[in-house]
């Protein structure tokens, strides 16, 4: 079975290794907005974007890729 890979902010994610995706929230120290991706092996990636709209769009595209 081919592995599906999704690229996001310089990371290549193997979609069948994604366990959990958080909601979008405001990052610390005024760094914009972020959501976290948890992968197998307890690896976490924090995806940060300048605006809530950008973060929401990136998260929604990831969720759509996970569902397909």
N, C-alpha and C positions, 0 to 999 in steps of 0.2 A: 504494500500500500504506500503510495507517495506521501511524503510529509509536507504539510502546508506550512509555509513560512510567511510571516508578516513583518514588514519593516516599520519601525516607529522610532523616531528621534535617534537614529544611529544604531539602534539595536535590531537584530534579526531574531524574532521570536518564533519558536517552533510551537505552533498553536496547540498541538495535543499535549504540551507540557504546562500550559496555563491552567492554574487551579482556581484563582480568584481574582476579580477586578473590583476595586473599591469605587465608591461614588466620587464625583469631582468635589474638591474642597479647596479652600484658600490655603496656599502654602505659607510657611513661616517666613518671617522677616520681609514681607512684601515682595516675595519672589513670584507672584502671579498665582496661578491655580494649578492643581495637580490631581492626579489619581495614581493609585499604586497597582501594580500587577504582581501577583504572587505566582511563582513557578514551582514545579517539583523540586525537591531538594532544599526547600525553604529559602529560595532566592527571591528577592524583592526588587522590582524596578520602579522608581518614582518618575513618572512622566510629568514634566512641568511645562506649562504654556503661559504665555503673557496674558491671555484673556480667558474668562470662563467659557466663552463661545468656542474658542479653539480647543480647549481641553475637552469640552463636551463632544465636539465633533470627532476628535481623535478617539475618545473612548467609545463612542457609538460605532465608528468604523471598525474598531477592534472587536466589539461585541458581534457585529454583523459578520466579520470574518470567522469568528469562532463558531457561529451558528451554521455556516455553510460547509 
